[in-house]
Amino acid sequence: MSARAGRRLMPDVSPPVRTSIEIPDGVPMPQRMWAILTIALGLTLAVLDGGIANVALPTIAREVHTSPANSIWVVNAYQLAVTISLLPLSSLGEIYGYRRIYQAGLVLFTFASLACALSSSLPTLIGARMLQGFGAAGIMSVNGALIRFIYPRRWLGRGVGLNATVGSIASALGPTVASGILAVAPWPWLFAVNVPLGVLSAVIALRALPMTPLSGIRFDLTSAGLQAVSFGTLLFGVSELGHGDSWAHVAVALVVAVVSGFMLVTRQMSRTAPLLPVDLMRIPLFALSVATSICSFIGQSIGQVSMPFLFEHRFGMDQVMTGLLMTPWPLMVAVVAPFAGRLADRYPAGLLGGCGMTVMTVGLLAMSLLPDHPTTWDIVWRMTVCGLGFGFFNTPNNRAIITSAPPIRSGGASGMQATARLLGQSMGAALVALVFTAFPLNGTTVALFIATGAAAVGACVSFSRLAAA
């Protein structure tokens, strides 16, 4: 028998490829505190930069010599980059480790922030903002998965609650931080301030974040491309529909989104760890939690986009007063989220989330029924009720999304959690624009009624999880 034939008959005794590592129940102190700090810093930077540029758009448009309409791409480029890259980056986190993707996201975000600060023209600023969006997606796509490995299982709700608190505070402080920076410095400093914070967070992440299991699968580049086309054209089509673009352009974008989405889902059905987590959508608790998340963020987005127009156009308030009246909602979320996180460790998400969305429904309905000459208290208590309801919903729901997935699929769950939020917010903003076009006289009231309906649907879907559990 030849040597070659003999080699064919020999059993394969090569050592197996190690695709995972054993992870303890959380990380010990003080490593846990440092890991929490870098997660909080990264999330703060990503959330702040999602909206901090809005305040500076008129100034940016003037100084780079472009129209206000073109300057909107400074915001859109960031949102588009985040939306199309969340799921691919969460898949890469499962393959190469969430820690690596988070660190790479922080480094890219910091570098892109410096590029934004040094930009002197609209095209270079838009390009830098897209890079910044990809970096932010690296942070947001895996931070929920990392939370699962940082905290002990019995404290996971507290960890998710702290994350929600940080995000809410960053969202609430965004306009204030932007106004404060612009009061003492030119607009490039909106991005330059990220650089030292990003470097600090990256250094801490290198030392404090835990190693996580690896899936051992290969990255599906074709699926990533299909997902980018599907989500990108869907977001573009919905956005343009709300802004009054021609129906032909909108129809083409939506058809491309549907066709590429169908191809994506078909491709994912046969995969064990798909980039688009269709395997997780077969888990009733996961699927219902994602669905109620989309409904909740549609309602939240409609409310928070339409209310400034209600305060300024209908009630004649100035920008400062409008900003103050918008504060109770995110402030209440920040106060309630840690408490809701502790409850989420003891009670089912369907119950807590359903009660929270019911309270938010009441708050939005009350906002839509405001009298013609409301007092400050009339508005404040309604906004507080909205924030109270959303705060009680968001933390238990995020915990349910993360924990209903197997540990090895935490990246897919984390990416889907962030994707659901972005899709809900984008659809809500587009609906507001569409309603304002269709109902120029009472568009804010109609929009708030739609927000009320979205929150009510979210409450029903949330309560249905009690039967699915």
C-alpha positions as CSV (number, residue, x, y, z in Angstrom):
1,M,0.0,0.0,0.0
2,S,1.4,3.4,-0.9
3,A,2.3,6.0,1.7
4,R,-0.4,8.3,0.3
5,A,-3.1,5.6,0.7
6,G,-1.8,4.9,4.2
7,R,-2.2,8.6,5.0
8,R,-5.8,8.5,3.7
9,L,-6.6,5.6,6.1
10,M,-5.0,7.2,9.1
11,P,-7.6,8.8,11.5
12,D,-7.6,12.6,11.9
13,V,-5.8,13.1,15.2
14,S,-5.3,16.9,14.8
15,P,-6.5,18.9,17.8
16,P,-9.9,20.4,17.5
17,V,-10.2,24.1,16.8
18,R,-11.1,26.0,19.9
19,T,-14.1,28.1,19.1
20,S,-15.1,29.1,22.6
21,I,-13.8,29.9,26.1
22,E,-15.3,29.4,29.5
23,I,-16.8,32.5,30.9
24,P,-17.4,33.0,34.6
25,D,-20.6,34.4,36.0
26,G,-19.6,38.1,35.5
27,V,-16.2,39.6,36.1
28,P,-14.8,40.3,39.6
29,M,-14.4,43.7,41.2
30,P,-12.7,46.1,40.5
31,Q,-12.5,44.9,36.9
32,R,-16.3,45.1,36.7
33,M,-16.3,48.8,37.6
34,W,-13.7,49.6,35.0
35,A,-15.6,47.6,32.4
36,I,-18.9,49.4,33.3
37,L,-17.1,52.7,33.0
38,T,-15.8,52.0,29.4
39,I,-19.2,50.8,28.3
40,A,-20.8,53.9,29.8
41,L,-18.3,56.2,28.1
42,G,-18.6,54.5,24.7
43,L,-22.4,54.6,24.8
44,T,-22.5,58.2,25.9
45,L,-20.3,59.2,22.9
46,A,-22.3,57.2,20.4
47,V,-25.7,58.5,21.7
48,L,-24.6,62.1,22.0
49,D,-23.2,62.2,18.4
50,G,-26.4,60.7,17.1
51,G,-28.1,64.1,17.7
52,I,-25.5,66.6,18.8
53,A,-24.9,67.9,15.2
54,N,-28.6,68.8,14.8
55,V,-28.1,72.0,16.9
56,A,-25.1,73.1,14.8
57,L,-26.6,72.4,11.3
58,P,-27.4,76.1,10.5
59,T,-23.9,77.1,11.6
60,I,-22.2,74.3,9.7
61,A,-24.3,75.0,6.5
62,R,-23.2,78.7,6.6
63,E,-19.5,78.0,7.3
64,V,-19.0,75.3,4.7
65,H,-21.1,77.3,2.2
66,T,-23.9,74.8,1.5
67,S,-27.7,74.9,1.7
68,P,-29.6,73.8,4.8
69,A,-31.1,70.9,2.8
70,N,-27.6,69.6,1.9
71,S,-26.4,70.0,5.5
72,I,-29.0,67.4,6.7
73,W,-26.6,64.8,5.3
74,V,-24.3,65.5,8.2
75,V,-27.0,63.8,10.3
76,N,-28.3,61.3,7.7
77,A,-24.8,59.9,6.9
78,Y,-24.3,59.0,10.6
79,Q,-27.7,57.4,10.9
80,L,-27.4,55.5,7.7
81,A,-23.9,54.1,8.5
82,V,-25.1,52.9,11.9
83,T,-28.2,51.3,10.5
84,I,-26.6,49.3,7.8
85,S,-23.6,48.1,9.9
86,L,-25.2,47.1,13.3
87,L,-26.0,43.5,12.4
88,P,-22.8,42.7,10.4
89,L,-20.7,44.1,13.3
90,S,-22.7,42.1,15.9
91,S,-22.0,39.0,13.7
92,L,-18.3,39.8,13.7
93,G,-18.5,40.1,17.5
94,E,-19.7,36.5,17.7
95,I,-16.9,35.4,15.4
96,Y,-14.0,37.4,16.7
97,G,-15.2,38.4,20.2
98,Y,-17.3,41.3,21.4
99,R,-14.4,42.9,23.1
100,R,-12.4,43.3,19.8
101,I,-15.4,44.8,18.0
102,Y,-16.1,47.2,20.8
103,Q,-12.4,48.3,20.9
104,A,-12.3,48.6,17.1
105,G,-15.5,50.7,17.2
106,L,-14.0,53.0,19.8
107,V,-10.8,53.5,17.9
108,L,-12.6,54.2,14.6
109,F,-15.1,56.5,16.3
110,T,-12.3,58.5,17.9
111,F,-10.3,58.8,14.7
112,A,-13.4,59.8,12.7
113,S,-14.3,62.4,15.4
114,L,-10.8,64.0,14.8
115,A,-11.5,63.9,11.0
116,C,-14.9,65.6,11.5
117,A,-13.2,68.4,13.6
118,L,-10.6,68.9,10.8
119,S,-13.1,68.9,7.9
120,S,-13.4,72.1,6.0
121,S,-15.9,71.1,3.3
122,L,-19.3,69.3,3.3
123,P,-18.1,66.2,1.4
124,T,-15.2,65.6,3.8
125,L,-17.5,66.2,6.8
126,I,-20.1,63.8,5.4
127,G,-17.4,61.1,4.8
128,A,-16.0,61.5,8.3
129,R,-19.5,61.3,9.8
130,M,-20.1,58.0,7.9
131,L,-16.9,56.6,9.4
132,Q,-18.0,57.9,12.8
133,G,-21.3,56.1,12.3
134,F,-19.5,52.8,11.6
135,G,-17.5,53.3,14.8
136,A,-20.7,54.0,16.8
137,A,-22.2,50.9,15.3
138,G,-19.2,48.9,16.6
139,I,-19.9,50.3,20.1
140,M,-23.7,49.9,20.1
141,S,-23.9,46.5,18.3
142,V,-22.1,44.6,21.1
143,N,-22.5,46.7,24.3
144,G,-25.6,44.7,25.2
145,A,-23.8,41.5,24.7
146,L,-20.9,42.6,26.8
147,I,-23.3,43.6,29.6
148,R,-24.3,39.9,29.8
149,F,-20.7,38.9,30.5
150,I,-19.7,41.8,32.8
151,Y,-22.5,41.4,35.4
152,P,-23.4,38.3,37.4
153,R,-26.6,36.7,36.1
154,R,-28.5,37.7,39.2
155,W,-27.7,41.4,38.6
156,L,-28.2,41.5,34.8
157,G,-31.3,43.6,35.1
158,R,-29.4,46.2,37.0
159,G,-26.7,46.3,34.3
160,V,-29.3,46.8,31.6
161,G,-30.9,49.4,33.7
162,L,-27.7,51.3,34.1
163,N,-27.1,51.1,30.4
164,A,-30.6,52.6,29.8
165,T,-29.9,55.3,32.3
166,V,-26.7,56.3,30.6
167,G,-28.3,56.4,27.2
168,S,-31.2,58.4,28.5
169,I,-29.0,61.0,30.2
170,A,-26.8,61.3,27.1
171,S,-29.9,61.8,24.9
172,A,-31.3,64.4,27.3
173,L,-28.1,66.3,27.6
174,G,-27.3,66.3,23.8
175,P,-28.9,69.7,22.9
176,T,-27.6,71.3,26.1
177,V,-24.0,70.0,25.6
178,A,-24.1,71.2,22.0
179,S,-25.4,74.6,22.9
180,G,-22.8,75.0,25.6
181,I,-19.9,74.1,23.3
182,L,-21.2,76.4,20.6
183,A,-21.4,79.2,23.1
184,V,-17.7,79.2,23.7
185,A,-16.2,77.5,20.6
186,P,-16.7,76.9,16.9
187,W,-18.6,73.9,15.6
188,P,-15.6,71.6,15.0
189,W,-15.2,71.4,18.8
190,L,-18.5,69.4,18.9
191,F,-16.4,66.5,17.5
192,A,-13.0,67.4,18.9
193,V,-14.2,66.9,22.5
194,N,-14.8,63.2,21.7
195,V,-11.1,62.5,21.0
196,P,-9.7,62.5,24.6
197,L,-12.8,60.7,25.9
198,G,-12.5,58.1,23.1
199,V,-8.8,57.5,23.8
200,L,-9.5,57.1,27.6
201,S,-12.3,54.7,27.0
202,A,-10.3,52.6,24.5
203,V,-7.4,52.3,27.0
204,I,-9.8,51.2,29.8
205,A,-11.5,48.7,27.4
206,L,-8.2,47.1,26.5
207,R,-7.6,46.2,30.2
208,A,-11.1,45.7,31.6
209,L,-13.5,44.1,29.1
210,P,-13.8,40.3,29.4
211,M,-13.1,37.7,26.8
212,T,-16.3,36.1,25.4
213,P,-17.2,32.9,23.6
214,L,-16.4,32.7,19.9
215,S,-19.0,31.1,17.5
216,G,-16.4,29.5,15.2
217,I,-18.4,30.4,12.1
218,R,-17.3,32.3,9.0
219,F,-18.5,35.8,8.2
220,D,-21.2,35.9,5.6
221,L,-20.1,38.8,3.3
222,T,-23.0,38.3,0.8
223,S,-25.6,38.5,3.6
224,A,-23.9,41.6,5.0
225,G,-24.2,43.2,1.5
226,L,-27.8,42.2,1.1
227,Q,-28.6,43.5,4.6
228,A,-26.9,46.9,3.9
229,V,-28.9,47.3,0.7
230,S,-32.2,46.2,2.3
231,F,-31.9,48.3,5.4
232,G,-30.3,51.3,3.6
233,T,-32.9,51.5,0.9
234,L,-35.7,51.0,3.4
235,L,-34.5,53.8,5.6
236,F,-34.0,56.0,2.5
237,G,-37.4,55.2,1.1
238,V,-39.3,55.8,4.4
239,S,-37.3,59.0,5.0
240,E,-38.0,60.4,1.5
241,L,-41.7,59.4,1.7
242,G,-42.0,61.6,4.8
243,H,-40.1,64.5,3.2
244,G,-42.3,64.6,0.1
245,D,-40.0,63.1,-2.6
246,S,-41.6,61.8,-5.8
247,W,-43.6,58.5,-5.4
248,A,-41.5,57.0,-8.2
249,H,-38.2,57.4,-6.3
250,V,-39.8,56.1,-3.1
251,A,-41.4,53.2,-4.9
252,V,-38.0,52.2,-6.4
253,A,-36.3,52.4,-3.1
254,L,-39.0,50.3,-1.3
255,V,-39.0,47.7,-4.1
256,V,-35.3,47.3,-3.8
257,A,-35.6,47.0,-0.1
258,V,-38.3,44.3,-0.3
259,V,-36.4,42.2,-3.0
260,S,-33.1,42.4,-1.2
261,G,-34.8,41.7,2.1
262,F,-36.5,38.6,0.7
263,M,-33.2,37.4,-0.7
264,L,-31.5,38.0,2.7
265,V,-34.2,36.1,4.7
266,T,-34.1,33.2,2.2
267,R,-30.4,33.0,2.5
268,Q,-30.5,33.1,6.3
269,M,-33.0,30.4,6.8
270,S,-30.5,27.5,6.4
271,R,-27.7,29.0,8.5
272,T,-27.1,28.0,12.1
273,A,-25.9,31.5,13.2
274,P,-27.4,33.8,10.6
275,L,-26.3,37.5,10.3
276,L,-30.0,38.5,10.4
277,P,-31.1,36.6,13.5
278,V,-34.0,34.7,12.0
279,D,-33.1,31.8,14.2
280,L,-33.7,33.9,17.3
281,M,-37.0,35.2,15.8
282,R,-38.2,31.6,16.2
283,I,-38.0,32.1,20.0
284,P,-41.4,33.6,20.9
285,L,-40.1,35.8,23.7
286,F,-37.4,37.2,21.5
287,A,-39.6,37.9,18.6
288,L,-42.4,39.6,20.7
289,S,-39.8,41.6,22.5
290,V,-38.3,42.9,19.3
291,A,-41.8,43.7,17.9
292,T,-42.9,45.6,21.0
293,S,-39.5,47.5,21.0
294,I,-40.2,48.7,17.4
295,C,-43.7,49.8,18.5
296,S,-42.4,51.6,21.5
297,F,-39.7,53.5,19.7
298,I,-42.2,54.5,16.9
299,G,-44.4,56.1,19.6
300,Q,-41.4,57.7,21.4
301,S,-40.0,59.1,18.2
302,I,-43.3,60.5,17.0
303,G,-43.9,62.1,20.4
304,Q,-40.4,63.6,20.7
305,V,-40.2,64.9,17.1
306,S,-43.7,66.4,17.0
307,M,-43.9,68.0,20.5
308,P,-41.4,70.8,19.8
309,F,-43.6,71.9,16.9
310,L,-46.6,71.7,19.2
311,F,-45.0,73.9,21.8
312,E,-43.5,76.5,19.5
313,H,-46.1,76.7,16.6
314,R,-49.3,76.1,18.5
315,F,-48.5,77.5,22.0
316,G,-46.0,80.2,20.9
317,M,-43.2,79.1,23.2
318,D,-39.5,80.0,22.6
319,Q,-36.7,77.4,22.0
320,V,-35.4,77.6,25.6
321,M,-38.8,76.9,27.1
322,T,-39.4,74.1,24.6
323,G,-36.1,72.5,25.6
324,L,-37.0,72.7,29.3
325,L,-40.5,71.2,28.7
326,M,-39.0,68.3,26.8
327,T,-36.6,67.4,29.6
328,P,-39.1,65.6,32.0
329,W,-39.4,62.6,29.6
330,P,-35.7,61.5,29.3
331,L,-35.1,62.7,32.9
332,M,-37.8,60.4,34.2
333,V,-36.5,57.5,32.1
334,A,-33.1,58.0,33.7
335,V,-34.6,58.0,37.2
336,V,-36.8,55.0,36.7
337,A,-34.5,52.7,34.6
338,P,-32.3,51.4,37.5
339,F,-35.4,50.6,39.6
340,A,-37.0,48.9,36.6
341,G,-33.8,46.9,36.1
342,R,-34.0,45.5,39.6
343,L,-37.7,44.6,39.1
344,A,-36.7,42.9,35.8
345,D,-34.6,40.5,37.7
346,R,-37.7,39.3,39.7
347,Y,-40.7,39.8,37.5
348,P,-41.5,38.9,33.8
349,A,-40.7,41.4,31.1
350,G,-44.2,40.9,29.6
351,L,-45.8,42.3,32.8
352,L,-43.5,45.1,33.4
353,G,-43.2,46.1,29.8
354,G,-47.0,45.9,29.3
355,C,-47.7,48.1,32.3
356,G,-45.0,50.6,31.2
357,M,-46.4,50.9,27.7
358,T,-49.9,51.3,29.1
359,V,-48.7,54.2,31.2
360,M,-46.9,55.7,28.2
361,T,-50.1,55.3,26.1
362,V,-52.0,57.3,28.8
363,G,-49.4,60.0,28.8
364,L,-49.4,60.4,25.0
365,L,-53.2,60.4,24.9
366,A,-53.1,63.2,27.5
367,M,-50.6,65.1,25.4
368,S,-52.8,64.9,22.4
369,L,-55.7,66.3,24.4
370,L,-53.9,69.3,25.8
371,P,-56.1,72.4,26.1
372,D,-55.5,75.4,23.8
373,H,-53.8,77.4,26.6
374,P,-52.0,74.9,28.8
375,T,-50.1,75.8,31.9
376,T,-46.5,74.6,32.4
377,W,-47.8,72.0,34.9
378,D,-50.3,70.7,32.3
379,I,-47.4,69.8,30.1
380,V,-44.9,68.7,32.7
381,W,-47.1,66.1,34.3
382,R,-48.0,64.6,30.9
383,M,-44.3,64.4,29.9
384,T,-43.5,62.9,33.2
385,V,-46.1,60.2,32.7
386,C,-44.7,59.4,29.2
387,G,-41.1,59.1,30.6
388,L,-42.3,57.0,33.6
389,G,-44.0,54.5,31.3
390,F,-41.2,54.3,28.8
391,G,-38.6,53.9,31.6
392,F,-40.5,51.0,33.1
393,F,-40.8,49.4,29.6
394,N,-37.4,49.8,28.1
395,T,-35.1,48.2,30.7
396,P,-37.1,44.9,31.2
397,N,-37.6,44.7,27.4
398,N,-33.9,45.0,26.6
399,R,-33.1,42.4,29.3
400,A,-35.6,40.1,27.7
401,I,-34.1,40.5,24.2
402,I,-30.6,39.8,25.5
403,T,-31.4,36.9,27.8
404,S,-33.9,35.1,25.6
405,A,-31.0,34.3,23.2
406,P,-28.4,31.6,23.8
407,P,-25.1,33.0,25.2
408,I,-23.3,32.2,22.0
409,R,-25.9,34.4,20.1
410,S,-25.7,37.4,22.4
411,G,-24.1,39.4,19.6
412,G,-27.1,38.8,17.3
413,A,-29.5,39.7,20.1
414,S,-27.6,42.9,20.9
415,G,-27.5,43.9,17.3
416,M,-31.2,43.2,16.8
417,Q,-32.0,45.2,19.9
418,A,-30.2,48.3,18.6
419,T,-31.6,47.7,15.1
420,A,-35.2,47.6,16.4
421,R,-34.6,50.9,18.2
422,L,-33.2,52.6,15.1
423,L,-36.0,51.3,12.8
424,G,-38.6,52.4,15.2
425,Q,-37.1,55.9,15.6
426,S,-36.6,56.3,11.8
427,M,-40.2,55.1,11.0
428,G,-41.6,57.4,13.7
429,A,-39.7,60.5,12.3
430,A,-40.8,59.7,8.8
431,L,-44.4,59.3,9.9
432,V,-44.3,62.8,11.6
433,A,-43.1,64.3,8.3
434,L,-45.8,62.5,6.4
435,V,-48.5,63.6,8.8
436,F,-47.3,67.2,8.8
437,T,-47.6,67.2,5.0
438,A,-51.0,65.6,4.9
439,F,-52.5,67.7,7.9
440,P,-50.8,71.1,7.8
441,L,-53.2,72.7,10.3
442,N,-53.4,70.0,13.0
443,G,-50.5,67.7,12.2
444,T,-49.1,67.7,15.7
445,T,-52.4,66.5,17.2
446,V,-52.8,63.8,14.6
447,A,-49.2,62.7,15.1
448,L,-49.7,62.3,18.8
449,F,-52.8,60.2,18.3
450,I,-50.8,57.9,16.0
451,A,-48.1,57.8,18.7
452,T,-50.8,56.8,21.2
453,G,-51.9,54.0,18.9
454,A,-48.3,52.7,18.5
455,A,-47.8,52.7,22.2
456,A,-51.1,50.8,22.8
457,V,-50.1,48.2,20.2
458,G,-46.8,47.9,22.0
459,A,-48.6,47.3,25.3
460,C,-50.8,44.5,23.8
461,V,-47.7,42.8,22.2
462,S,-45.9,43.1,25.5
463,F,-48.7,41.5,27.6
464,S,-48.9,38.7,25.0
465,R,-45.4,37.6,26.2
466,L,-47.0,36.3,29.4
467,A,-48.7,33.6,27.4
468,A,-45.7,32.9,25.3
469,A,-43.3,32.5,28.3
